[in-house]
Amino acid sequence: MKKVIILCHILVSVTTSFAQPIPPKSIEDSVFGWYKVYHLKGAKENKIMDNRVYSIAQLSICDSLVNWIQASYIPKSGIGDVKKVVFPKKSVYSPYNTGLPQGFGVTSFLWSMEWKNDKIVPIQETEIPWGIAANEVPGISINMLSTEKQYYFFMEEGERFFDVTSEEVRKKYEIRTLPQFKKYTTWHLTSSRYDRNAGVVDAVLLCKNNQLPFIPVSIGELIQKTGEMIQVKHEEEKKKIIEKAQGNQRDIVYFSKYEDEKFEKAKASVIKLLEKYKTRMADHASLPSNYDYIDLSNGYDMFTRSKIEESPYSVPRLFPVYKLAPNTYELCKKDQPQWILVTWSWMTSDIGELYMHESIINNFNFDYVYNFFFDPEKVKGQLYKPLRSPVYKEAVVVTEASEASKKNTTDKNIHFFEDFSTTGIGKKPIGWYAKSSIEGSTSVVTKLDGLGGNWAVLKGQYLNATLLKKPLPQNFTLSYDLVAAQNFTWGAKGLTIKLAKETTPGNAESYLTLKLRPGSGGNDGEATLETKFPSPPGYSNGTKWYAAPGFSNNKKNNHITVTIKKMEETVQVFIDKTKIAEYEKAIPLALSFNAISFDCSGNSGENDKFYISNIKITKD
């Protein structure tokens, strides 16, 4: 079994197996580090791939990039490794690769972890890439035009954030507006040299004087080149027909006639395009997507994706078209990179990927890398140092506990109490595992105007009590204060509290969940009670719905107190002082709960917020 590097407050090389008792919900907050920290010293010999020679100097740059990545980032929530890469490689699946210049660099991968056979192991299909490469061409190849001697491409971009992502999250993570990237070219590209798990990558281009090293292609050139390549494609198709027919003259005549008709239609489309865009021939060409020979044969305009004679139903999003300068291929064979492209894939809702993104934008020293290659006098004699240590961790500030918290903590009859008084406003709740929402935000502690104390706010998020004393008492009363925001959207997700017996952390064998959703306009809300107690038979298993009296969305603070009472095998549920449900034979007498969580995953509306506080479990 491979060894892993565990990194705690300082970077220490410690070998350990994955068979550590880390709960799945804690995997995301665990630092697994690297398979190996390499400390590479430089290449010793050239590397030959296909007809390209990668020099010792080029491969030594790869070594430096490995070291810089590992000095800037320590994988969290998964395990990482860094591999040196050279490209492009000839492939029948990527025939246009041969038109790319010589490139070299590194790719760092982050693998997610899971429990399997009582061990924590990497999930092999989850590698998330961070790449740094010299001479890598971004964007998407225009296959219709690209040849071994000239490569055409366009910069198709995707959306980095969801529409519901808050301005706070965008401001914190958007590379286009972060001050450290203002002098560099940045994109959210929909493609890279990675073949999976990288649908949209953040991309930063470092090049001499920060001038884009690619040549814009005009509309006139693109149409002219399209006309030339139609002839090439036509000849290729005719050759395929002859080869496939294997001497069958009837098939050759039949399919050649069809191909000739297709060719004539494509030529006619090019003539129409020349006429349509005759006043814009010098404009920089932009495309909404890729196109091919068949599109011209069918009379489509590659700039609008509609018929040439027709106006498009809607204006498509367009992406600029570029080509490589003729001398690029020879320059990229030299030891010195012509440009550096840094790309990485991440999602706001994944803690490990978000942590990698934070490490890249806050720790990785882009300016040093730029100067090292394109203004070396500025860093002459200086070793690489990250902007911030990869073991940086924001200090947890514990505020003074409230009087209620102090009193309940010393009461022997109180098994658990939480009013979030020890957590600073705007911070994650101390003692709770807080999972991010889809937009990348976590539950934080706040104040409510009109209500005293501290409250944990949840909008599409999840909280799990990590400091809960386990197991819960056999008989107990659990209560908590719940507030729904004013104008909470009718039909949005409710807030679910889950009491579970977990056989292993995160795996509930038995559970009770209560989901509460406010009503609208002063009407009662909805309560959903779900139970799963399969063994021994005869206990509660299923779902029932009840009214939640007095819980609506019309007030400034729609406040209720929720109580779940377990007495032997009986469960009772109260909203304020009103009992809404009772199960006499609900829970096996010998069963003890050992986990509590709150969840409203899926909510994203500005008003779809819940607030919880004064969570108390009393021994009965």
Sequence and secondary structure as in RCSB ss.txt:
>XXXX:A:sequence
MKKVIILCHILVSVTTSFAQPIPPKSIEDSVFGWYKVYHLKGAKENKIMDNRVYSIAQLSICDSLVNWIQASYIP
KSGIGDVKKVVFPKKSVYSPYNTGLPQGFGVTSFLWSMEWKNDKIVPIQETEIPWGIAANEVPGISINMLSTEKQ
YYFFMEEGERFFDVTSEEVRKKYEIRTLPQFKKYTTWHLTSSRYDRNAGVVDAVLLCKNNQLPFIPVSIGELIQK
TGEMIQVKHEEEKKKIIEKAQGNQRDIVYFSKYEDEKFEKAKASVIKLLEKYKTRMADHASLPSNYDYIDLSNGY
DMFTRSKIEESPYSVPRLFPVYKLAPNTYELCKKDQPQWILVTWSWMTSDIGELYMHESIINNFNFDYVYNFFFD
PEKVKGQLYKPLRSPVYKEAVVVTEASEASKKNTTDKNIHFFEDFSTTGIGKKPIGWYAKSSIEGSTSVVTKLDG
LGGNWAVLKGQYLNATLLKKPLPQNFTLSYDLVAAQNFTWGAKGLTIKLAKETTPGNAESYLTLKLRPGSGGNDG
EATLETKFPSPPGYSNGTKWYAAPGFSNNKKNNHITVTIKKMEETVQVFIDKTKIAEYEKAIPLALSFNAISFDC
SGNSGENDKFYISNIKITKD
>XXXX:A:secstr
       SSS       S     HHHHTT    BS         S EEETTEEE HHHHHHHHHHHHHHHHH   
 SEEEEEEEEEE    TT GGGGGS  EEEEEEEEEEEEEETTEEEE GGG EEEEEEES   SEE TTT  SS 
 EEE  B   S TT  HHHHHHH TTT GGGTTSEEEEES  S  SS SSEEEEEEEGGG   SEE BHHHHHHH
HHHHHHHHHHHHHHHHHHHHTT HHHHHHHHHHHHHHHHHHHHHHHHHHHHTTT TTSB EESS   HHHHHTTB
 TTTSSBTTS  SS    EEEEE  TTHHHHTTSSS SEEEEEEE  TT HHHHHHHHHHHHTS HHHHHHHHH 
GGGGTT     SS TT      B    HHHHHHHH TTEEEEE  TTB TTS  TTEEEE  TTS   EEEEETT
EEEEEEEESS EEEETT  SS  SSEEEEEEEEEETT  TTS  EEEEEEEEEETTEEEEEEEEEEE  STT  E
EEEEEEE  SSTTS EEEEEEEETT  SSSSEEEEEEEEEEETTEEEEEETTEEEEEESS S TT    EEEEE 
TT  STT  EEEEEEEEEE 
